[in-house]
């Protein structure tokens, strides 16, 4: 195997496997056996790897990355990247000094919508702590702040997304709770609640677009980009091809949640990346591939839901169909100079978002 030459890479730098919450989706901290709670490699090795690419984006990841806030400070002080960001549960924002927050380009705060749904899945008073973090960061930080949702059977997507937009989040994106959860009737829920909600959100997006305003609802914006500008040639989050995770033990992983799985080990911080991932075979003949990209590498590799994962593909295809319907009108608005084409461009790698829920 040969070492890859990389250009424009998203680096998810895991600062610790430890988390201060125990959300129902994931159960809290990673095992220290797989994601040690402290860094086990030299900063020089990380610097050498990342600074090979002048366009790199560093996103701090965990566990809860702010538990190891001193490492974040050390990286920002010593490693040059084009963009810095963080995915955080938002409860420890005061750990990191303001001067370091001011160097962040993007902050993803985990919140699932209104108080009752967020606190039910993430813990008592988590909603209020995240909203306090949002207001705190908005008061001085010039970063974009993204609501990072997990959508469950209890979610009402239109209500929950608009709630977060109205609170002042710059962008909203979400993931369906369909990898680790017990099997549930996701197709019935999608037909009765979720897909009608997606249609309502798409109508809201278009109504704002007619007035020259772009609502940054990432699944809509990301799929629209794939249709109009640049089709996906890989999983939208970039896992294993454009996005790589530096685990705390120095392993390089193709996916940040695949900390135990051997297929995800694609190198180490001293020797670099040995290979990258390709799309799964079953996706390559799908007519939606250019707009979906294969959705999720981990879900394909592990296939926990087996044949039921077809229901998730059904939801994805129906979501893409809904967004396809607005394309002619979007093009008309661009032609009439109501909006500028460039204002619609969206690159999920810069934000470490998934696009396809």
C-alpha positions, 0 to 999 in steps of 0.5 A: 500500500502507498501513502495517499497524497491529500488535498483539501481534507476535513480532519476530525480531531478527537480530543477525548473519548470521555463525555459528561452526558449520557444521551440515550442515542449513544450512552455517553463516553467511548470506552477508553480501551478504544478512545483513550481519554488523553492524547497518546501522540505528539503534537508534532506528528499531528502538525506534520500530517495536517499542514501538508494541506493548506486548505485543511479544516480541523473540527474538534470531536469527542466524546465531549471535546471541551473536556480536553480544552487545553489540547484544543488550545494547543492545536490552535496555537501550533497548527495552521488550518484554513478553518477551525470548528468543533462539535460539542454538546454545548454544556462546557463552553466556558472552559475554552477562553473567548480568544479561542472561540473567536478563532473558530469558524463553525460551532456545532451545538447538539440540540434536538429541538424544543426543551421537552425532546432535548431533555428527554434524550440528552438529560435534564436542563441540557436544553437550557444549557445549550441555549445559554451557550448559543447566546454566549457565543453569539455575543462575541464569536463571529463563527457560524453556529449550527444546530446538530439534531438527532431525529427520533420517532418523537420528532416533529421535523417542521416544528423542531427545525423552525424552533431552532431557526427562530432561536437564532441558529445560523444553520440546522442539520440532523441525523435520523436515529437509525443506526444503533437504535432498536428497530422501529417503524420508521417508514410508517413514521416517515409517511405520516409525519416526517416526509410531510414535514420535509415538504413543509420545510421545503415550501418554507425554504422556497417562500423565503428564497422568493424574498431573497433570503436563504434559510440554511436548512442543510439537508435541503441546501445540500441536496439542492447543491448536488442536483444543481451544481456538484453531484456527490461522488462519495458519502456526503460527510466525506468519510474515508475519502475527504474526511478522516478522524485522528483518534486519541491513540493516533489511529487514523479512522475513516469514520469517527464513530467506528472506533472498534471496527477494523475496517475503519483503521486506514493508517496512523498519525506517524505513517499517514493514510494507507488507503481510502474508502469507496462507495458500497456496490449496492449504491452504484446502480441507484439513480439517486446516488449522485444526490445521496452519495451513499448516505452513511459509510458506517451504516453500510459497513455494519448493516445493523438493521439488515434489510430494514435499512431499505426503509431509510433509503426510501426516506432518502429518495422521497426527500430528494424527490421533494427537493427536485420539485423546487429546482425549476423555480430556484433556477428561475429566481437565479435568472431573475436575480432574486438570488445569486447562484453563489449564495446557494453553494454549500460544501458540507466538508467545511462544516462537518455535516452529513447532508443526508439525514 
